[in-house]
Amino acid sequence: MSRADFPADGTGSDRLREILESRPPLNLYRMLPRAGILAEHFLEMGGAIRNDLSLDPKIRELAIVRTGILTDAAYEVHHHRQIALSVGVDEKDLAAVENGALHSLDVRTRVAMHFVDALCLQVRAPDDVFEEARKALGTDAVAQLTMVVGFYLMAARFLRNFDIEIEEDLDHLEWL
């Protein structure tokens, strides 16, 4: 059960209501109006991460799932697991990321997940991990991956601190 009640429907600015009306009725979205103006910007950044990056979507979604695992954010893992499958991530790679069996991933993905681990657990990736990620992914992809992980660390903290529960009746949603 959430630590706070969901705000009344229609709470927030006209722009926030417009954004939320275009999204599925997820509990995260229902709680976001509590954050005031930040909710709009949170949703806009989430949309940019999902739709506007040059970062490989498979790497992006595995990074989000890994961030959720490392922060014990079951809500984040649940939803992004489905999105990962929808962008072509296979179950074997998802299981490896969820279980920490990173050695079974292809080199590029493994390097990316080691970088994610460093960002989540150490904040500043060690020089060798950073350089390995830059060589495998490119500098722009490393910059984007850093922002993705930072965003989902923030999301995990919001989800965990408000005890936002996974919806029981939304498994049928199209995630693309």
Buried (B, 14 or more C-beta within 10 A) or exposed (E): EEEEEBBEEEBBEEEBBEBBEEEEEBBBBBBBBBBEEEBBEBBEBBEEBBEEBEBBBBBBBBBBBBBBBBBEBBBBBBBBBBBBBEBEBEEEBBEBBBEEEBEEBEEBBBBBBBBBBBBBEEEEBEEEBBEBBBEBBEEEBBEBBBBBBBBBBEBBEBBBEBEBEBBEEBEEEEBE
